[in-house]
Amino acid sequence: MEAGSVDGSERMSDSSVMFKKPVIEVIRERSSCRSYDGRTLDEAARVELEGCLSRLDEGPFGASVRIQLVDRSGPSWRMRAFGTYGFVSGARQFLAGAVVKADKDLENFGYVFEEAVLHATDIGLGTCWLGGTFNRSIFARAIDLRDGEVLPAVSPVGYRRANKDAVDSAMYRTVGSANRKPWRELFFHKNFATPMGEAEAGRYAVPLKMVRLAPSSVNGQPWRVVKTEGTDVFNFYLQRPGVSNKIAEVFVPVDLLRIDIGIAMCHFELTAREMNIEGRWEILNPDRGGLPIGMEYIVSWVG
């Protein structure tokens, strides 16, 4: 993709699905839920959620994304703990998403799927991103995966159990989803040697705080953001952890870290829009002098 505006960068002002509550409140409310009470969605919640899904089809990079509400029924669901290998209990329905293979397809998927997750949160439903702990063949059949599509992730969706079960509690302790890297390790000013303070972030301090709250695979928080001096340009990067990620790629057929970047972009833009901050995504390629090892440039927000 050449330098310039990202396809679909104007779509937020025209077709974004409205939230009932402030999106900042919704982001803060969202947390991973693996224990559900076994109820199916009531009719009102189902209609509202499916209405939101029908209007979420294209992310900032333009690649086509479709998200479907899947009921736990039929013979395919009799296998392997309903396709989630025991990591989720009591869920009767799932969000399953597919994206057409293209440049930046996984970043695009992460953006759109997280918007769906936030809308589910907004109407009082529990969710949990599953990128590696679900049976792809079962869900591919459930949504009739098409030629040219990949199925990067799914999420249970439903009513939270009053008390967490043993798996939910154990995953919470193991993954440490309540723990976040400090601001100074994620956000930088001018270059990666200079941490960004909230003063340098200016009106973008709140959108960056919402990036810090974004979910990510094993809570890796791979996003890094560098603000170009004297501008409202925020350059988004992916920090790869090294050998451990190569091991994970053997077991997970999609690059979950790229999805994580899309999730972070979603939090940033939805928050900026709610605060009436205008801007767009562009591919600028700002680092012709080289990057630290393991760092990859993704996209820039130009305000």
N, C-alpha and C positions, 0 to 999 in steps of 0.2 A: 504494500500500500504506500502510495507516495505521500509526501508531506502535504498537509492541507486538512480541510475540515473532514471529520469522520462522517460517513454515511449515517443518516438518521439522527444527527445531532440536534435537530430542531423538533423532534417528535414529542419531547416532554411537554412543550407548551400547548400542544394540540390534542394529544390523545392519552395523556397519563390518567389513570384511574384515580379518582379522588378518594382520600382516606376520611374516615369519620372523625378520627382524633388527629392531633398534630403528629406528623411523621416522626418528629424527634421523640415524642412520648412512646410511639409504637416501637421504634428502634430500641429504646431503653427497656421496654417490656419484653421484647423477644428473647427467649432462651430455649435451648434444646430440650425437648420433652421426648422421652423414650417409653413412658408409662401412660397408657390410655385406659379409660374406664369401660371400653367395649361397646359404647353406643355409636350408632351411625349418626351422621349429621342430620339435624332436623331440617325440614323442608326449607325454611327461611334461610338458614345458613348455607345450605347447598345451593340454592338459587343465587344468593348473593355472591358466593365464592365462584361459581361457574360463570356468572356475569363478568366478574373481574378477569378470570382466565381468558375469556373470549376476546378481551381487548388488549391482552398482553401478547404481542406476536413479534415485535421487532425491537431490538436493543440499540444501543448507540452505534454499533458497528454495522447494523443493517441486516445481519444474517437472520434468517427466519427461525423463530423459536415457537414451539407449541407445547403447551402444558395441559395435561388431561387429569381429571379427577377419576381415580380408579377404585372400584369397589372390590373388597376382598371376597370374591366368590368364584365359582367355577373350579374345574379340576386342577388347573395349573397352580392354584393356591394351596394345594395339599402337600406341597413339597417344602422342605427346608424352612420350617418355621415361617411359612407364608412369605418366603423370599428375602427375609432380613436376617437370617442366621441367628435368631434369638436376641438380637440387639434391640428389638422393639417389642413391647408387649401390649396387647389389648387394642391395637389399632385396627379399625375396620375399613378405613379408606386411606388412599395415598395420593399425593401429587407426583406425577411422573412426567418428565420433560424430555423433549428431543430437540436437536438443533441440526440444521443443514450444515454439512461440512464446508468450511470456508475459512478464509483468513480471519483471525480473532474470533472464531466461533465459540470457543469455550469461555472467553471473557464475556462475550455477548450473552451466552447462556447463563452465566453466573449472575449477571445484572438482572435479566428478566425473571429468572427463577426466584431470586431474592425478593423482587418486588411482589411476586405471588405469595411468598412466605410472609412478608410484612402485611399484606392484605388479610391473610388468614389470621395473623396475630391481632390485627385491628378489630376483627369481629369475634374475638375471644377464643380462638382455636389454638391448640398446641401443634408444633411442628418440630422437625429435626432433620437437618441436611444429612443424607446418606450418600456418600460417594464411592465407598469401597466395601461396605457391609450390606450389600443387597445382591440378589440374583438377577443379573441383567437379562437373562433369557426369559424369565417369567414376566418381567415388566415389558420387555420388548414385544412379547406376544399380546400383552394386555392392551398396549396402545397401537398395535399394528405398525411397528417401526418400519419406516419406508426406506427404499434405496437412497443412499446419499445422506442419511441421517445417522447421528450417534445419540446414545442415551447416557448422558454424563452422570445424572444424579436423580434421586427420588426423595420424597419426604412423607412420612406419615402425617395425617392431618385429622384432628379430632379433639375430643374433650379430655383434658388432663385428669389422670387419676388423683384422688385427694392426697395420697401418700406415694412417694417414689418407691418403686420396687428395687430389689437388690441390684439388678443390672443398671438401672438408671443411676443409683447412688454410686456404684462402682465406677461407671464411666465418668461421672461428674468429678470424682476424686482423681481418676487416672489422667483424663484429658486436661483437667484444670481449666475448664472453660470460664471460670470466674476470674482467672488471672489474666491480666493484660500486660503487654510490654509497656514500659514507661514511654511517655510522649517523646522524650529525647532520643529514643532508639528507633523511632518510626518516621519522624518528620524533621526535615533539614532546610537550611536557608543557604542558598548559593551553591553549596556542594555538600558531599557526604561527610565532610570533616566538621561542619558547623551545624549543631542542632538548632532547630527553629524554636524560638520562644513564642508564646501566644501573642506577644506584641507584634512580632514579624508576621504572624498569620493574619492579624487584623480581623476583618469581618468573616474570614474563613475559619476562625478558630472552632466554631461550633460544628461545621461540616467535617472538619478533621477529627473532632472528638467522636463524631458518629462513625467515621471510618475505624477508629480505634475499637469501637464496640462491635464491629462486624464479625460474624462467625467465619471460621476457616478450618480446613482439615487439620485434625489433631491440634487445634488451637495454635497453629504455626505462625499466624499473622505475618505472611510473607510480603505484605505491601510496604513500600517505602515511598515517601513523597518529598520532593525537593522543590522549594519555591525559588523561581528565578528572581534575582535581586531587582527591586524597583518596579516590579510588575505584579499582576494578579495571575501569573502563569504558575500552575502547580503540575510538576512532572511526576507521573506515577511509574514506579518500578516494581519488578518482582525480584525478591531476594531468595535464591535457591539455597537450601541448607547443605547441599553436598552429597556425600555418599549415601546417606540415609534415604534421600529422595530417589536415588537410582534403584535401591532395593524395593521401595514402594512401587515403582513403575512396573516391576515384574508381576505384581499382584493386581494392580488397578490399571485398566486399559486406557484411561484418560488422564490428562495432566491436571490434577486437582488444584494445583497452585494457580494456574491460569483462571480457573473458576473463581478462586478466592479473590483475585484482582477485580473480576467483574462484580463481585458482591460489594467490595470496598467502593468501587465506582458508583454503584447504586446508592449506597448510603450517602456518599458525598453529594451527588447531584440532587437526589430527592430533598436533602436538607437545604442545599443552596436554593433550590426553587421555592421551597416553603418560606425561606427568608427573603424572597424577592431579589436574589442575587442572580443576575444574568451571566451566561457564559456558554461555552461549547467545548466539545472534545475535538482535539486536533492531534495529528501525528507530526511531531516537530523534529524528532531525532536530534536532541540538543547536545549529545555527548560525543562529539567527534574526537575528543581527546582520550576516549577510553573510559571504562567503568571498573569499579572494584570487581574482583573475582566473584562469580555467581550472581551478579546483578544484571537484570535485563530491563531495558526501557520498554514501556508498553504504550503509553498515551499521555497527553497533556490536557489539562483543563485551562482554557484561556478565558479569563474573566474581563 
